[in-house]
Amino acid sequence: MDKNKFAFDKMNFLLLAAGMVVVIIGFLLMTGPSSSPEHFEPDIFSVRRIKVAPIVCLIGFVSIIYAVVRKPKQSDN
């Protein structure tokens, strides 16, 4: 099969996978204990959950968009 007919090359798939991993890490950073009616958990307002995790997710989503938009190099076979 001719490689020039594919929309993505190996680098696109690697960037896409890396972006997905970064997004998953961002969502994992958002997890933690939750508050209940009987107990207030102040950790829900931590810097990690409010600022760091959304920025990590945003970086992951931007890298996924770049991986989809990136044009593969054309080889002269």
Beta strands, then each sheet from edge to edge (+ up, - down):
end
